[in-house]
Amino acid sequence: MSVLTQYFNTKHNTAPFSQIKIEDYVPAFNEGIALAKAEIDAIVNNPDAPTFENTIVAMDFSGDVLDRLSSIFFNLNSAETNDEMQKIAQEVSPLLSEFGNDIRLNADLFARVKAVYDQKESLNLNPEQTTLLDKKYKSFSRNGANLPEDKKNQLREIDKELSKLSLQFGENVLAETNNFELHLTDEKDLSGLPEGTIEAARLLAKNQEKEGWIFTLDHPSYIPFLTYADNRELRKKMAIAFGAKAFQNNEFNNEENVLKIAKLRHERANLLGYKTHAHFVLEERMAESPEKVFSFLNDLLAKAKPAAQKEFAELTAFAKELDGIEQLEKWDGAYYSEKLKQQLFNLDDEKLKPYFQLEKVLDGAFTVAKKLYGLTFTEVFDIDKYHEEVTTYEVRDAENNLVSIFYADFFPRKGKRNGAWMTSFKSQYVKDGVNERPHISNVCNFTKPTETKPSLLTFNEVTTLFHEFGHGLHGMLADTVYPSLSGTSVYWDFVELPSQIMENWCYEPEALALFANHYETGEIIPIEYVQKIKESASFQEGLATLRQLSFGLLDMAWHGQDPTNITDLKTFETEQFANTQLYPDVKENAMSTAFSHIFQGGYSSGYYSYKWAEVLDADAFEYFHENGIFNKEIAKKFKDNVLSKGGTEHPMVLYKRFRGQEPKPEALLKRAGLL
C-alpha cells in the first residue's frame, strides 16, 4: 500500500506531505480507484433489499481514500505544481472521469438507488437525509442513468473529452502567463510605480541573474503596473499581453478549445434532455433557470449602466484635463481611476499599505472569528506542510474542542497558479459516532516580504484575505453527517455568501481597530482614512458593476443558448459585449480564451453568482449592522443556519431561517451608491 492510500498516522490525521514522492501518485490513484470500485461492488452485490443505510449512506462514505488522495494531488497541482505533476494530472484526470461515469452509469447501482428513492415518502427521513437521497438520485438521472446504452457511451466520450479540454485550457493560460515578461533596464520607465513593486521586480530580475527590473502578468506585478506606471506605451504593452493570453497565433491558442468546450457542453445537455448547458446547471442553483439569471443581470444592468456611463464620462474628462488624452483606452482605466481617486479622496494604496501588515491582518481575521464564533487559532509546528512558506494552525472553539486544521499559503511562486482560493484537504463528516474535523486551506498571491519590509497588503488584498477566510470558516465550521453535504458543498450561487459577507468587516472602524496598525510605529489607522476607505468603496461602483455584469452575460451567452453556429470567437464576444462596452475594443485581445472561471473552474453558467451572492451578503450584513457588527446572537444564527449547515437543505430555506425573510437587492444598491 502506498503512503497515500492508508490511514495517515499523523497528528489529527493530517496529510504527510514530506513523505509523498511524485512517483507515488499514479500507483496510488490506481489503488484508490480499485478500492472505491470494490466498495461500490459491495453495495451492488448486497443480497439484502436496498435501504437508505445500505445503499445511499454506504455510497456517500465510499471512495473516501480516493477522495482524500484526489484533494491532496489536485490542491498541490494548483499550489505547488511542476511539469511532472501536470503530466500526472493529464494521465489521471481521464481515469477519474471514467471512474465517475462507471458509477453514474452503473445500471444495477442505479436500480438500488431508485428503489430507495421511489419509497422516500414512507421512509420518515430528516431534512439532511432527504437532501442526500435526492442528490444521490439526481447524480444518476442528471448524468444519464435513464439513457439507453448507446447514448450512455456517447456521454462517456463527451465527458472524457471535456476533462481533457479544460485541463489543456488551463495549461495554455498558465504557459502564456509564464511566457511573457517585461524586462526594463532604464530607470525612468519605472516612473510612478510604488517602491514595493519596483523592489519585487528587481528581485525577480536578480533571481534570473539579469540587470534591471522584470514585470510579469502575475497579479501582484501586473495590477500595480497598470495602476501606477506613468509610461502609457508600457502600460499598453502589458495590457495587450494580458488580454492576448491564449489568443495568439501559437501552440497555446485556446480559441478552438473554447468552441469545443461550449459545443460539447451543449451537446451533453441536449443528450440529457435539457435545452442548454445553462438549463442543466441552473436546475441545481438558487437561480433555477437561465431566464431568471438573464432577468437578474439585466435588471442590475439597467440600474448600473447610467452610473457607469456617467463615471466613464468623468474619467474621460479627467484624463483629458490631466494629460490631454483624447480617447480613454483599456490600459488607461486603472491608472486614471487611481489618480482621480487620489484627487477625490487623497487616499492611495501606498498610504494605506503600512497599516496592513499581512501577519496583523491575518490576526485581525482570526480575532473577528473569535468575537463572532468563539474560535481560537494557534499556530502549530508539528504538522507537515507542502512548502516552507505555508503556516499551519489548530482551530479550537470556546470549549477547547478541535474545530479544524487551517493551512495558510500566501505568496506567489513558480508552481502556483494566479489568484486566491480556499480548498480542503479533508472533509468534515460524522462516522461511527465520531465528528471528523476538516482540514482547510487558504491559498493567495500577496506581495512577499523583502529585505527591508514585511509583506504589506493593498486594501484590495485585505478584502481578498477576508473573502477567502470567509470560505474557510464555511469549511471549518461544517457540522453535517454526510461528507457530500458538508462545508462548501452548497449550491454554487450560495457559496459566495460566507466569503463576501466577511469583506464587510474590513470597512468597519470597530473591526479595523483590531488589526490596522502601522507596521513601524504601531499607530492605529487614522479615522479619516477609515472614512475615506468607506467613501471610496463605492467609487466607480457603476463601472465595476458593469464589468462584472459583462462577464456574467458573456458566460450566459456561451452557455444559455445553442453555440453550434458560433464560428469566430472574437466576433461572438464583440456582439455579447456591445451592451456593456465603454472602452474601444482591442483587436489583439479576447476575454474567453483566458476566462478560466468558466472554461476551467466550475463557474460555467455560474458567473452571475458573484452578483447574486452580493445581494445576499449586503442583505445579511445589513442585519448585523442594524444590531452591532459583533452581535453574538446574530452571529450564532448565521453559524447555525448558514455556516454549519453546508448543503443539507435548500439555501433559500436556510437563508430565510437566518434572516427571517428573502433577500432584497436594496441593501446592495444602497451600499454601491447606485440608489
C-alpha positions as CSV (number, residue, x, y, z in Angstrom):
1,M,0.0,0.0,0.0
2,S,1.1,3.5,-0.8
3,V,1.6,6.1,1.9
4,L,-1.3,7.9,0.1
5,T,-3.8,5.2,0.4
6,Q,-3.5,4.2,4.0
7,Y,-4.8,6.0,7.2
8,F,-2.3,8.8,7.8
9,N,-0.8,8.0,11.2
10,T,-0.1,11.7,11.8
11,K,-1.3,14.4,14.2
12,H,-5.0,14.8,13.6
13,N,-4.6,12.5,10.5
14,T,-3.1,15.4,8.5
15,A,-1.6,14.8,5.1
16,P,2.0,13.5,5.3
17,F,3.3,15.9,2.6
18,S,7.0,15.3,3.2
19,Q,6.6,11.5,2.8
20,I,4.9,11.8,-0.6
21,K,7.1,11.1,-3.6
22,I,6.0,12.2,-7.0
23,E,6.2,8.6,-8.3
24,D,3.7,7.6,-5.6
25,Y,0.7,9.3,-7.3
26,V,-0.1,7.2,-10.3
27,P,0.0,3.8,-8.4
28,A,-1.9,5.4,-5.5
29,F,-4.7,6.6,-7.9
30,N,-4.9,3.1,-9.5
31,E,-5.1,1.6,-6.0
32,G,-7.6,4.2,-4.8
33,I,-9.9,3.6,-7.8
34,A,-9.7,-0.1,-7.3
35,L,-10.7,0.3,-3.6
36,A,-13.6,2.6,-4.5
37,K,-14.8,0.2,-7.1
38,A,-14.7,-2.7,-4.6
39,E,-16.8,-0.6,-2.2
40,I,-19.4,0.1,-5.0
41,D,-19.4,-3.6,-6.0
42,A,-20.2,-4.5,-2.4
43,I,-23.2,-2.2,-2.4
44,V,-24.4,-3.5,-5.7
45,N,-24.0,-7.1,-4.7
46,N,-25.5,-6.8,-1.3
47,P,-28.1,-9.6,-1.1
48,D,-30.3,-7.5,1.2
49,A,-33.1,-5.3,-0.1
50,P,-31.9,-1.7,-0.8
51,T,-32.3,0.6,2.2
52,F,-31.3,4.2,2.9
53,E,-28.4,2.9,5.1
54,N,-27.1,0.1,3.0
55,T,-27.3,2.0,-0.3
56,I,-27.4,5.8,0.0
57,V,-25.3,6.2,3.1
58,A,-22.9,3.4,2.1
59,M,-22.4,5.3,-1.3
60,D,-21.7,8.6,0.4
61,F,-18.9,7.1,2.5
62,S,-17.5,5.0,-0.3
63,G,-14.3,6.2,-2.1
64,D,-13.0,8.2,0.9
65,V,-9.4,7.0,0.2
66,L,-9.7,8.2,-3.4
67,D,-11.3,11.5,-2.4
68,R,-8.6,12.2,0.1
69,L,-5.9,11.4,-2.4
70,S,-7.5,13.5,-5.2
71,S,-7.9,16.5,-2.9
72,I,-4.2,16.3,-2.0
73,F,-3.0,15.8,-5.5
74,F,-5.2,18.4,-7.2
75,N,-4.7,21.0,-4.4
76,L,-0.9,20.7,-4.9
77,N,-1.3,20.8,-8.7
78,S,-2.7,24.3,-8.2
79,A,-0.5,25.5,-5.4
80,E,2.8,23.6,-5.9
81,T,3.0,22.1,-9.3
82,N,5.7,21.3,-11.9
83,D,5.9,19.6,-15.3
84,E,5.7,16.1,-13.8
85,M,2.6,16.9,-11.7
86,Q,0.9,18.3,-14.8
87,K,1.7,15.2,-16.8
88,I,0.2,13.1,-14.0
89,A,-2.9,15.3,-14.0
90,Q,-3.2,14.6,-17.7
91,E,-2.9,10.9,-17.1
92,V,-5.2,10.5,-14.1
93,S,-8.0,13.0,-15.0
94,P,-9.4,10.8,-17.7
95,L,-9.2,7.8,-15.3
96,L,-11.1,9.7,-12.6
97,S,-13.7,10.9,-15.1
98,E,-14.1,7.4,-16.4
99,F,-14.5,6.0,-12.9
100,G,-17.1,8.7,-12.1
101,N,-19.0,7.7,-15.2
102,D,-18.7,4.0,-14.3
103,I,-20.6,4.8,-11.1
104,R,-23.1,7.1,-12.6
105,L,-23.9,4.8,-15.5
106,N,-23.9,1.6,-13.3
107,A,-27.4,0.3,-14.0
108,D,-27.5,-2.1,-11.1
109,L,-26.4,0.6,-8.6
110,F,-29.0,3.0,-10.0
111,A,-31.7,0.3,-9.6
112,R,-30.9,0.2,-5.9
113,V,-30.9,4.0,-5.5
114,K,-34.1,4.2,-7.5
115,A,-35.7,1.6,-5.3
116,V,-34.9,3.7,-2.2
117,Y,-35.9,6.9,-3.9
118,D,-39.3,5.5,-5.0
119,Q,-40.3,4.8,-1.4
120,K,-38.9,8.1,0.1
121,E,-42.4,9.2,1.2
122,S,-42.6,6.3,3.6
123,L,-39.0,6.4,5.0
124,N,-39.5,9.1,7.6
125,L,-36.2,10.9,6.7
126,N,-35.0,14.1,8.3
127,P,-34.2,17.1,6.0
128,E,-30.5,16.2,5.7
129,Q,-31.3,12.6,4.8
130,T,-33.9,13.7,2.3
131,T,-31.4,16.0,0.6
132,L,-28.8,13.2,0.5
133,L,-31.3,10.8,-1.2
134,D,-32.4,13.5,-3.6
135,K,-28.8,14.3,-4.5
136,K,-27.8,10.7,-5.0
137,Y,-30.8,10.1,-7.2
138,K,-30.1,13.2,-9.3
139,S,-26.4,12.4,-9.6
140,F,-27.6,9.5,-11.7
141,S,-30.6,11.0,-13.5
142,R,-28.7,14.2,-14.3
143,N,-25.8,12.1,-15.6
144,G,-27.5,9.8,-18.0
145,A,-28.7,6.9,-15.9
146,N,-32.0,6.9,-17.6
147,L,-30.4,6.9,-21.1
148,P,-30.2,3.9,-23.4
149,E,-26.8,2.2,-23.7
150,D,-25.6,3.9,-26.9
151,K,-26.4,7.4,-25.5
152,K,-24.6,6.5,-22.3
153,N,-21.4,5.7,-24.3
154,Q,-21.8,9.0,-26.2
155,L,-21.9,10.8,-22.8
156,R,-18.8,9.0,-21.6
157,E,-16.9,10.1,-24.6
158,I,-18.0,13.7,-24.2
159,D,-17.0,13.7,-20.5
160,K,-13.6,12.3,-21.2
161,E,-13.0,14.9,-23.9
162,L,-14.3,17.8,-21.7
163,S,-12.0,16.9,-18.9
164,K,-9.0,16.9,-21.2
165,L,-10.0,20.1,-22.9
166,S,-10.4,22.1,-19.7
167,L,-7.0,20.8,-18.4
168,Q,-5.5,21.9,-21.7
169,F,-7.2,25.2,-21.5
170,G,-5.7,25.9,-18.0
171,E,-2.3,24.8,-19.0
172,N,-2.3,27.1,-22.0
173,V,-3.3,30.1,-19.9
174,L,-0.6,29.2,-17.3
175,A,2.0,28.9,-20.1
176,E,1.0,32.2,-21.6
177,T,1.2,33.9,-18.2
178,N,4.7,32.5,-17.6
179,N,5.9,33.2,-21.2
180,F,5.6,36.9,-21.0
181,E,7.9,39.3,-19.1
182,L,8.6,43.0,-19.5
183,H,12.3,43.5,-18.8
184,L,13.2,47.1,-18.1
185,T,16.7,48.5,-17.8
186,D,16.0,52.2,-17.9
187,E,15.1,53.7,-14.6
188,K,12.9,56.4,-16.0
189,D,10.5,53.7,-17.2
190,L,9.7,53.0,-13.6
191,S,8.2,56.4,-13.1
192,G,5.0,56.3,-10.9
193,L,5.5,52.8,-9.7
194,P,5.4,52.1,-5.9
195,E,8.6,51.3,-4.2
196,G,7.5,47.8,-3.2
197,T,6.5,46.9,-6.8
198,I,9.9,48.1,-8.1
199,E,11.7,46.2,-5.4
200,A,9.8,43.0,-6.2
201,A,10.7,43.5,-9.9
202,R,14.3,44.0,-9.1
203,L,14.3,40.8,-7.0
204,L,12.7,38.9,-9.9
205,A,15.4,40.1,-12.3
206,K,18.1,39.3,-9.7
207,N,16.8,35.8,-9.4
208,Q,17.1,35.4,-13.2
209,E,20.6,36.9,-13.0
210,K,19.5,39.9,-15.1
211,E,20.1,43.6,-14.8
212,G,17.2,46.0,-14.1
213,W,13.6,45.0,-13.4
214,I,11.2,42.3,-14.6
215,F,7.4,42.7,-14.6
216,T,5.1,39.7,-15.3
217,L,1.4,39.0,-15.9
218,D,1.0,37.6,-12.4
219,H,-1.4,39.8,-10.5
220,P,1.0,41.3,-7.8
221,S,3.2,42.5,-10.7
222,Y,0.6,43.3,-13.4
223,I,-2.1,45.2,-11.3
224,P,0.3,47.8,-9.8
225,F,2.0,48.3,-13.2
226,L,-1.4,49.1,-14.9
227,T,-2.4,51.2,-11.9
228,Y,0.7,53.3,-11.4
229,A,3.1,53.2,-14.3
230,D,3.3,56.7,-15.9
231,N,4.6,55.3,-19.2
232,R,1.5,54.9,-21.3
233,E,3.2,52.8,-24.0
234,L,4.4,50.3,-21.5
235,R,1.0,50.1,-19.8
236,K,-0.4,49.4,-23.3
237,K,2.2,46.7,-23.9
238,M,1.4,45.0,-20.6
239,A,-2.4,45.3,-21.1
240,I,-2.3,43.9,-24.6
241,A,-0.2,41.0,-23.5
242,F,-2.6,40.3,-20.6
243,G,-5.6,40.4,-22.9
244,A,-3.9,38.3,-25.6
245,K,-3.4,35.3,-23.3
246,A,-4.1,32.1,-25.3
247,F,-5.4,34.3,-28.2
248,Q,-2.2,34.4,-30.1
249,N,-1.1,32.5,-33.2
250,N,0.9,29.9,-31.3
251,E,0.6,26.4,-29.7
252,F,-1.1,27.9,-26.7
253,N,-4.1,29.3,-28.5
254,N,-7.4,28.4,-26.8
255,E,-9.9,29.6,-29.4
256,E,-10.5,26.0,-30.7
257,N,-10.7,24.7,-27.1
258,V,-13.3,27.3,-26.1
259,L,-15.5,26.5,-29.1
260,K,-15.2,22.8,-28.5
261,I,-16.0,23.0,-24.8
262,A,-19.1,25.2,-25.4
263,K,-20.4,22.9,-28.1
264,L,-19.7,19.7,-26.1
265,R,-21.4,21.1,-23.1
266,H,-24.4,21.9,-25.2
267,E,-24.4,18.5,-26.8
268,R,-24.2,16.9,-23.4
269,A,-27.1,18.9,-22.0
270,N,-29.3,18.0,-25.1
271,L,-28.4,14.4,-24.6
272,L,-29.7,14.6,-21.0
273,G,-32.9,16.3,-22.1
274,Y,-32.0,19.9,-21.3
275,K,-32.4,22.8,-23.7
276,T,-28.9,24.2,-23.0
277,H,-26.0,23.7,-20.6
278,A,-27.3,26.6,-18.5
279,H,-30.7,24.9,-18.1
280,F,-28.8,21.8,-16.9
281,V,-26.6,23.7,-14.5
282,L,-29.2,26.1,-13.1
283,E,-31.6,23.3,-12.1
284,E,-29.3,22.8,-9.1
285,R,-28.9,26.5,-8.2
286,M,-30.8,29.1,-6.2
287,A,-31.5,30.9,-9.5
288,E,-33.2,27.9,-11.0
289,S,-33.3,28.9,-14.7
290,P,-31.4,30.9,-17.4
291,E,-34.5,33.2,-17.8
292,K,-34.2,34.2,-14.1
293,V,-30.4,34.8,-14.4
294,F,-30.8,36.9,-17.6
295,S,-33.6,39.0,-15.9
296,F,-31.5,39.3,-12.7
297,L,-28.4,40.5,-14.7
298,N,-30.4,42.8,-17.0
299,D,-32.3,44.3,-14.1
300,L,-29.0,45.2,-12.4
301,L,-27.6,46.4,-15.7
302,A,-30.4,48.9,-16.1
303,K,-29.6,50.3,-12.7
304,A,-25.8,50.3,-13.1
305,K,-25.3,51.4,-16.7
306,P,-26.4,55.1,-16.3
307,A,-24.0,55.3,-13.3
308,A,-21.2,53.6,-15.3
309,Q,-21.7,55.9,-18.3
310,K,-21.6,59.0,-16.0
311,E,-18.4,57.7,-14.3
312,F,-16.8,56.9,-17.6
313,A,-17.5,60.4,-18.8
314,E,-16.0,61.9,-15.6
315,L,-12.9,59.7,-16.0
316,T,-12.5,60.7,-19.7
317,A,-12.8,64.4,-18.9
318,F,-10.3,64.0,-16.0
319,A,-7.7,62.2,-18.2
320,K,-8.1,64.9,-20.9
321,E,-7.6,67.7,-18.4
322,L,-4.7,66.0,-16.8
323,D,-2.7,64.6,-19.8
324,G,-4.6,65.7,-22.9
325,I,-5.8,62.1,-23.5
326,E,-8.4,62.3,-26.2
327,Q,-9.6,58.7,-26.1
328,L,-9.5,56.6,-22.9
329,E,-8.2,53.1,-23.7
330,K,-8.4,49.9,-21.6
331,W,-4.8,50.5,-20.3
332,D,-5.8,53.9,-19.0
333,G,-8.7,52.9,-16.8
334,A,-6.9,51.7,-13.7
335,Y,-4.3,54.4,-14.0
336,Y,-6.6,57.4,-14.2
337,S,-9.1,55.9,-11.8
338,E,-6.3,55.7,-9.2
339,K,-5.3,59.3,-9.9
340,L,-8.9,60.5,-9.7
341,K,-9.5,58.5,-6.6
342,Q,-6.4,60.1,-5.0
343,Q,-7.6,63.6,-6.0
344,L,-11.1,63.0,-4.6
345,F,-10.1,61.0,-1.5
346,N,-6.4,61.7,-1.2
347,L,-6.1,58.0,-0.5
348,D,-3.8,55.7,-2.3
349,D,-2.7,52.1,-1.6
350,E,0.8,53.3,-0.8
351,K,-0.6,55.4,2.1
352,L,-2.7,52.5,3.4
353,K,-0.2,49.6,3.0
354,P,1.9,50.4,6.1
355,Y,-1.2,49.8,8.1
356,F,-1.9,46.4,6.6
357,Q,1.0,44.1,7.5
358,L,0.0,40.6,6.4
359,E,0.5,38.9,9.8
360,K,-1.6,41.5,11.6
361,V,-4.4,41.4,9.0
362,L,-4.5,37.6,9.4
363,D,-4.6,38.0,13.2
364,G,-7.4,40.5,12.6
365,A,-9.4,37.9,10.7
366,F,-8.8,35.4,13.5
367,T,-10.0,38.0,16.1
368,V,-13.1,38.7,14.1
369,A,-13.8,34.9,14.0
370,K,-13.2,34.8,17.8
371,K,-15.6,37.7,18.5
372,L,-18.3,36.2,16.2
373,Y,-17.9,32.5,16.7
374,G,-15.7,32.0,19.7
375,L,-12.8,30.4,17.6
376,T,-9.1,30.5,18.5
377,F,-6.3,30.0,16.0
378,T,-3.0,28.7,17.3
379,E,0.0,28.3,15.1
380,V,1.5,24.8,15.3
381,F,4.8,23.5,14.1
382,D,4.3,19.7,14.2
383,I,2.0,19.4,11.2
384,D,3.6,18.5,7.8
385,K,3.3,21.1,5.1
386,Y,3.9,21.0,1.3
387,H,6.0,24.2,1.2
388,E,8.1,26.1,3.8
389,E,6.0,29.2,3.3
390,V,2.8,27.5,4.4
391,T,1.8,28.2,8.1
392,T,-0.4,25.7,10.0
393,Y,-3.0,26.3,12.7
394,E,-5.2,24.4,15.1
395,V,-8.6,26.0,15.4
396,R,-10.5,25.4,18.6
397,D,-13.9,26.5,20.0
398,A,-14.6,28.2,23.3
399,E,-14.7,24.7,25.0
400,N,-11.3,24.0,23.5
401,N,-12.6,21.3,21.1
402,L,-10.7,20.9,17.9
403,V,-12.8,22.6,15.1
404,S,-10.4,22.4,12.2
405,I,-6.8,22.4,10.9
406,F,-6.0,25.5,8.9
407,Y,-3.3,25.9,6.3
408,A,-2.3,29.4,5.0
409,D,-0.2,29.8,1.9
410,F,0.1,33.4,0.9
411,F,3.0,34.2,-1.6
412,P,3.4,33.8,-5.4
413,R,5.9,31.2,-6.6
414,K,6.6,29.5,-9.8
415,G,4.5,26.4,-9.3
416,K,1.4,28.2,-8.1
417,R,-1.5,29.4,-10.2
418,N,-2.7,33.1,-10.0
419,G,-5.5,34.3,-7.9
420,A,-6.8,33.3,-4.4
421,W,-8.8,30.3,-3.3
422,M,-10.0,28.2,-0.5
423,T,-9.9,24.4,-0.6
424,S,-9.9,21.4,1.8
425,F,-7.5,18.5,2.3
426,K,-10.1,16.6,4.4
427,S,-13.9,17.0,4.7
428,Q,-15.9,17.1,7.8
429,Y,-18.5,14.3,8.5
430,V,-19.8,12.1,11.3
431,K,-18.9,8.4,11.2
432,D,-19.3,5.7,13.9
433,G,-20.3,8.5,16.3
434,V,-17.1,10.5,15.7
435,N,-17.3,14.0,14.3
436,E,-14.3,14.0,11.9
437,R,-13.0,17.6,11.7
438,P,-12.0,19.2,8.4
439,H,-8.6,20.4,7.2
440,I,-9.0,23.7,5.3
441,S,-6.6,25.7,3.3
442,N,-6.4,29.3,2.0
443,V,-4.1,30.0,-0.9
444,C,-3.4,33.6,-2.1
445,N,-0.7,35.5,-4.1
446,F,0.3,38.5,-1.9
447,T,3.4,40.6,-2.1
448,K,6.3,38.8,-0.5
449,P,8.3,40.4,2.3
450,T,11.5,42.0,1.0
451,E,14.9,42.5,2.7
452,T,13.7,45.8,4.2
453,K,9.9,45.4,4.6
454,P,7.4,42.9,5.8
455,S,4.5,41.8,3.5
456,L,2.3,44.9,3.3
457,L,-1.1,44.4,1.7
458,T,-3.1,46.7,-0.5
459,F,-6.6,47.3,0.8
460,N,-7.9,45.1,-2.1
461,E,-5.6,42.3,-0.8
462,V,-7.0,42.8,2.7
463,T,-10.6,42.2,1.4
464,T,-9.3,39.2,-0.6
465,L,-7.8,37.7,2.6
466,F,-11.1,38.2,4.5
467,H,-13.0,36.8,1.5
468,E,-11.1,33.5,1.3
469,F,-11.1,33.3,5.1
470,G,-14.9,33.5,4.9
471,H,-14.9,30.5,2.6
472,G,-12.5,28.9,5.1
473,L,-15.0,29.5,8.0
474,H,-17.7,27.8,5.9
475,G,-15.4,24.8,5.7
476,M,-14.1,24.9,9.3
477,L,-17.5,25.3,11.0
478,A,-19.1,22.5,8.9
479,D,-21.3,20.2,11.1
480,T,-23.1,17.7,9.0
481,V,-23.4,13.9,9.0
482,Y,-22.6,13.2,5.3
483,P,-19.4,14.2,3.6
484,S,-21.0,15.1,0.3
485,L,-23.2,17.7,2.0
486,S,-20.5,19.2,4.2
487,G,-18.9,22.6,4.3
488,T,-18.8,24.4,1.0
489,S,-20.8,21.6,-0.8
490,V,-23.7,24.0,-1.4
491,Y,-25.4,25.5,-4.4
492,W,-22.9,27.5,-6.4
493,D,-24.8,30.8,-6.1
494,F,-24.9,30.4,-2.3
495,V,-21.2,29.5,-1.9
496,E,-20.0,33.1,-2.1
497,L,-22.3,34.4,0.7
498,P,-20.0,33.3,3.6
499,S,-16.9,34.7,1.8
500,Q,-18.4,38.0,0.6
501,I,-20.1,38.8,3.9
502,M,-16.7,38.7,5.6
503,E,-15.4,41.5,3.4
504,N,-17.8,43.9,5.1
505,W,-15.9,43.9,8.4
506,C,-12.9,45.4,6.5
507,Y,-14.8,48.7,6.2
508,E,-15.9,49.0,9.8
509,P,-13.8,51.2,12.2
510,E,-14.6,48.8,15.1
511,A,-13.0,45.9,13.1
512,L,-10.2,47.8,11.6
513,A,-9.1,48.9,15.1
514,L,-8.3,45.3,15.8
515,F,-5.6,45.0,13.1
516,A,-4.8,48.1,11.1
517,N,-1.7,49.3,12.9
518,H,1.3,51.0,11.3
519,Y,4.0,48.3,10.9
520,E,6.8,50.7,12.1
521,T,5.1,53.0,14.6
522,G,2.2,50.7,15.8
523,E,-0.1,53.7,15.4
524,I,-3.7,52.7,14.6
525,I,-5.1,53.7,11.2
526,P,-6.4,57.3,11.3
527,I,-10.2,57.6,11.4
528,E,-10.2,59.9,8.3
529,Y,-8.5,57.1,6.4
530,V,-11.2,54.7,7.5
531,Q,-13.9,57.2,6.4
532,K,-12.2,57.6,3.1
533,I,-12.0,53.8,2.7
534,K,-15.7,53.6,3.2
535,E,-16.5,56.5,0.9
536,S,-14.1,55.3,-1.8
537,A,-15.6,51.8,-1.6
538,S,-18.4,52.9,-3.8
539,F,-16.1,55.0,-6.0
540,Q,-16.8,53.9,-9.7
541,E,-19.1,51.2,-8.4
542,G,-21.1,51.7,-11.6
543,L,-18.1,50.8,-13.8
544,A,-17.2,47.8,-11.5
545,T,-20.7,46.5,-11.6
546,L,-20.9,46.9,-15.4
547,R,-17.7,44.9,-15.7
548,Q,-19.0,42.1,-13.5
549,L,-22.3,42.0,-15.4
550,S,-20.5,41.9,-18.7
551,F,-18.6,38.7,-17.6
552,G,-21.9,37.2,-16.3
553,L,-23.7,37.9,-19.6
554,L,-20.7,36.5,-21.6
555,D,-20.9,33.3,-19.6
556,M,-24.6,33.0,-20.2
557,A,-24.2,33.8,-23.9
558,W,-21.8,30.8,-24.2
559,H,-24.0,28.5,-22.2
560,G,-27.6,29.7,-22.2
561,Q,-28.2,29.3,-26.0
562,D,-27.2,26.9,-28.8
563,P,-23.5,27.6,-29.5
564,T,-23.2,25.4,-32.6
565,N,-23.3,28.2,-35.1
566,I,-20.5,30.2,-33.4
567,T,-17.6,30.1,-35.8
568,D,-15.5,33.0,-34.7
569,L,-14.8,33.6,-31.0
570,K,-13.8,37.2,-31.3
571,T,-16.9,38.2,-33.4
572,F,-19.2,36.4,-30.9
573,E,-17.6,38.1,-27.9
574,T,-17.8,41.6,-29.5
575,E,-21.5,41.1,-30.1
576,Q,-22.0,40.0,-26.4
577,F,-20.1,43.0,-25.1
578,A,-22.0,45.5,-27.2
579,N,-24.4,46.4,-24.4
580,T,-21.8,46.8,-21.7
581,Q,-18.9,48.2,-23.6
582,L,-17.4,51.6,-22.8
583,Y,-13.7,51.3,-23.9
584,P,-12.7,50.8,-27.5
585,D,-12.2,47.2,-28.4
586,V,-8.6,45.9,-28.6
587,K,-8.4,43.7,-31.7
588,E,-5.4,41.6,-30.3
589,N,-7.4,40.7,-27.2
590,A,-10.1,38.3,-26.2
591,M,-11.7,37.5,-22.9
592,S,-12.9,34.0,-23.4
593,T,-9.5,32.4,-24.2
594,A,-8.3,33.0,-20.7
595,F,-11.7,33.1,-18.9
596,S,-10.6,30.3,-16.6
597,H,-13.5,30.7,-14.2
598,I,-15.9,29.3,-16.8
599,F,-13.7,27.1,-19.0
600,Q,-11.5,25.5,-16.4
601,G,-13.0,26.3,-13.0
602,G,-16.6,25.4,-12.1
603,Y,-18.3,28.7,-13.0
604,S,-19.9,27.8,-16.3
605,S,-23.4,29.3,-16.2
606,G,-22.5,30.5,-12.8
607,Y,-20.5,33.7,-13.1
608,Y,-23.7,35.7,-12.2
609,S,-23.4,34.1,-8.8
610,Y,-20.9,36.7,-7.6
611,K,-23.5,39.4,-8.0
612,W,-26.3,37.1,-6.8
613,A,-24.2,36.5,-3.6
614,E,-23.5,40.2,-3.3
615,V,-27.3,40.7,-2.9
616,L,-27.3,38.0,-0.2
617,D,-24.2,39.4,1.6
618,A,-25.4,43.0,1.6
619,D,-28.8,42.0,2.9
620,A,-27.2,39.7,5.5
621,F,-24.7,42.2,6.7
622,E,-27.4,44.9,7.0
623,Y,-28.9,42.6,9.7
624,F,-25.5,42.7,11.6
625,H,-25.2,46.4,11.0
626,E,-28.6,47.2,12.5
627,N,-27.8,45.2,15.6
628,G,-24.0,45.6,16.1
629,I,-21.3,44.0,13.9
630,F,-20.1,41.7,16.6
631,N,-23.6,40.8,17.8
632,K,-23.3,37.3,19.3
633,E,-26.9,36.3,18.7
634,I,-26.9,37.1,15.0
635,A,-23.5,35.5,14.6
636,K,-24.9,32.4,16.2
637,K,-27.9,32.5,13.8
638,F,-25.5,32.8,10.9
639,K,-23.3,30.0,12.1
640,D,-26.2,27.7,13.0
641,N,-28.3,28.3,9.8
642,V,-25.7,29.0,7.2
643,L,-22.0,28.2,8.1
644,S,-22.5,24.9,9.7
645,K,-25.3,23.5,7.6
646,G,-23.4,23.0,4.3
647,G,-25.8,21.7,1.6
648,T,-28.2,19.9,3.9
649,E,-31.2,22.0,2.9
650,H,-32.2,24.4,0.1
651,P,-30.2,27.6,0.6
652,M,-33.3,29.8,0.5
653,V,-34.7,27.8,3.4
654,L,-31.5,28.3,5.3
655,Y,-31.2,32.0,4.5
656,K,-34.8,32.7,5.5
657,R,-34.2,30.8,8.8
658,F,-31.3,33.1,9.5
659,R,-32.8,36.4,8.2
660,G,-36.5,35.9,8.7
661,Q,-37.2,36.9,5.1
662,E,-36.0,36.6,1.5
663,P,-33.0,38.8,0.5
664,K,-33.8,42.2,-1.2
665,P,-31.4,43.9,-3.6
666,E,-31.9,47.3,-1.9
667,A,-29.1,46.8,0.6
668,L,-26.7,46.1,-2.3
669,L,-27.8,49.1,-4.4
670,K,-27.5,51.3,-1.3
671,R,-24.0,50.1,-0.4
672,A,-22.9,50.5,-4.0
673,G,-24.3,54.1,-4.1
674,L,-26.5,53.1,-7.1
675,L,-29.8,54.0,-5.5
